[in-house]
Amino acid sequence: MEQHNDAAPKTKKEKQAKIAKVMREFKAGTLKGSDKKPITNYKQAVAIALSEAGMSMPKKDASEEYMRAFIRQVLQEEEAMEEEETMDESAGEKRCKAYLSAVKKNSKK
């Protein structure tokens, strides 16, 4: 295995050549990971090839994504609770009015 260059290729052709070179190393069994053990997983080899070519996707911050989802969920639950409270108040008001009207009718008799 050749020593890999830290600088990422700049042109499309250089990137393609780098990916092809790394994948040939994988196929030959000479591609090694950072722990100096041979890479046997195809997807890991592709990830290494893309990384060395400077084409890998940056990782998403899982904690930030989790917090956004959590906040969204809490806000939705609060909205649902507010809707239930307004529904309960209107239902209670209806019952109260119905009771008062029934009491008025009974008191008139």
Buried (B, 14 or more C-beta within 10 A) or exposed (E): EEEBEEEBBEEEEEBEEBBEBBBEBBEEEEBBEEEEEEBEEEEEBBBBBBEBBEBBEEEEEEEEEEEEEEEEEEEEEEEEEEEEEEEEEEEEEEEEEEEEEEEEEEEEE
